[in-house]
């Protein structure tokens, strides 16, 4: 088996957000099986200067800054007739680095992490191509379009249409197309007619996310309800806004001391403004999310739009916390009935309130949730199917 080239839209280190967590564990898995080279973007200055990061990486690494303004990416997309999702990540230096590594190393397999990076695949390549879409981004933009109005609706619909055509062409030229859940893989097959589509689920490191592990504890006053996530990400912003404005007032009727902590980096101005509401805390970036999870009486994930498997839910389950989610956030997770799911503000408020008022039941649900992720979601088990994909005979592909 030859070398592997791993292309990532965001350097997968440190593994402290959903895409980085998946990328980190997959890159580590690949590096243990063949010499693996990394080309990735950085959008945080700290990610450019992490000495000694990824010590097990066996090949070369190139991490390049992604600083193209959004307006420029949108203008390029309009002129070129391409999705903004691609022009945002179109970079001549990255293209040159990919070409350089392919020329200098015996690369057998190119692992593409996220659809934005598929534009760097060489034309007419005889390399094995493993395309990890993670989620179906075109479907996400179609959902955005359904909720938008005016020019924004047109722009989102355009993005969805162009992205789906691109995703279909990339899948046709790939030996395997991967998604984070069976439901997402089925959606992609139905929408594109693609073959060789597989689900590689996200896992969880239950030795790290363990309530008995060593980490800095957070002192909580009253009943603490916690949401974790990247807080400049639209679905997260919508989720915490809905919870703070519509759900927390219902909970505080029966539990007036309840507090809602929004835990995550880069909170938008809209998220920061929620801190002015009674019982709402906005932390911003924290050094270790485990302290907040451990302090939570209930962890919530009221996402109206969610694709694939939510790492935030797996982390809370691993920390033995009772979890209340929306139906989209629970989709794809084999939780065996260990989480509570609500469709409306009233249902989520009721489920959360019942757990706040019944500590023994909440503790039992949390313990069962941890046991479930220990059985079902180890990274070793989740990534085992990759090994066959790296050694299978290459398929006859359709030219895009």
Buried (B, 14 or more C-beta within 10 A) or exposed (E): EEBBBBBBBBBBBBBBBBBBBBBBBBBBBBBEBBBBBBBBBBEEEEBEEEEEBBEEBBBBBBBBBBEBEEEEBBEBBEEEEBBBBBBBBBBEEBBEBBEEBBEEBEBBBBBBBBBBBBBBBEEEEEBBBBBBBBBBBBBBBBBBBEEBEEEEBEBBBBBBBBBBBBBBBBBBBBBBBBBBBEBBBEBBBEBBEBBBBBBBBBBBBBEBBBBEEEBEEBEBEEBBBBBBBBBBBEBBBBBBBBBBEBBBBBBBEEBEEBBBBBBBBEBBEEBEBBEEEEBBBBBEEBEBBBBBBBBBBBBBBBBBBBBBBBBBBBBBBBBBBBBBBBEBBBBBBBBEEBBBBBEEBEBBBBBBBBBBEEEEEBBBBBBBBBBBBBEBBBBEEBBEBBEEBBEEEEEEBEEB
